[in-house]
């Protein structure tokens, strides 16, 4: 601040820049509950406070000894008044150093902060970006969406490519391959996917189950995908050996078909009426009861199947 205001005469690199920077660093570290680094500021506080007290005491004692014995009492009364604040100031450093080193309450605080504290630098950036409505959650969501849009897609799947991908990317790469083929003729998408090998059908159809149910539940899934894709996904879960997911999918299909036979769920109406009908039908549907079970049932087996039948997924 001195440098910015042009008071260069009082500007010192050590006291004006380095010392404040070190203090900021240690405060941030302590706030994060860094138990290893708290000993250093504790030592510095004790050294600084103790050194000042020692110097004050030495000055007072040396001056007092130089006075006539009859004047020592008066000297101490007079000298302690101007030195009272510096002595108190130095004592505060010592108390702070002892607290950092020995206080059980601070130990508990640091332990709590090390587990739950928010990164101060991230909090500061969020506060600054908050002025333009760019909070961290929005940035992370936007970055996640951007990463997904910019992901590598493989129009050709070679054995080398499949074997090079980790488990998370492997399933997505196969889904993207099918999407590239199917999206060329969206109106005929089901026929195109149905003509592909069973492994591709299973990956593509079960991917859509997870995507739709995660977004709006089974009610949304059947509204957007229909029963043809649901039966394909059911066979896909069976192929992967995901028996719990297969049983749940069969239950969801049965529930949907029973409710559909009672009355048409979405007649040809205006968009506003369609949304209103969708919401009302969801309120009376039993499908939302299955949404929670979807997350609780075991859905593994897909990647293991792909790894064990890698040649089935090699395609151009």
FENNORTA-V347602 format. One line per field, one symbol per residue. phi: phi as a letter, one per 40 degrees, with the letter a starting at -180 (. if undefined). psi: psi as a letter, one per 20 degrees, with the letter a starting at -180 (. if undefined). burial: b if it has 9 or more other ideal C-beta (glycine too) atoms within 8 Angstrom, else e. A space follows every 10 residues. Layout:
BEGIN
phi = ???
psi = ???
burial = ???
END
This chain:
BEGIN
phi = .ccccgcccb cbdcccbccd cccdcccccc ccgccccccc cccccccccc cccccccccc ccccccccdc ccdcdccccc cccccdcccc cccccccccc cbccccdccc cccccbccdc cccccccccc cbfbccdccc cccccccccc ccbbcbbbcc cccccccccc cccccccccd ccccaccbcc ccccccddcc dcccccdccc cccccagcdc dcccbgcdcc cccdcccccc gccccccccc cccccccccc ccadcbccbc dccccccccc cccbcccdcc ccccccccbc hcccccccbd ccbcab
psi = hghhijmhhj ppgghhgggh ggggghgggh hiknhhihhg hggggggggh gggggghggg gghhhirqhh igggghgghh ghigghgggh hhggggghgh hiphghghgh gghhhiqpph hhgghgggih hklmrhgggg gghghghghj qpqoiporgg gghiqrgghg ghhgghghgg ghihnhhkgg hghhirqhgg gggghhghgg gghhgjrhgh ghghhahghg hghghghggi jmhghgghgh gggggghghh igqpgnrnaq gghggghggg hhhiqighhi ghhhhhqpjr hghhgghilh hhjpq.
burial = ebbeeeeeee beeeebeebe eeeeebebbb bbbbbebbbe bbbbbbebbb ebbeebeeeb eebbeebeee ebeebbeebb eebeebbebb bbbbebbbbb bebeebbebb bbbbeebeeb ebbebbeebb eeeebbebbe eeeeeeeeee eeebeebeee bbeebeeeeb bbbbbbbbbb bbeeeeeebe ebbeebeebb bbbbbbbbbb ebbeeebbbb bbbebebebb bbbbbbbbbb ebebbbbbbb bbbebbbebe eeeeebeeee eeebeebbee bbeebebbeb bebbeebebe bbbbbbeebb eebbee
END
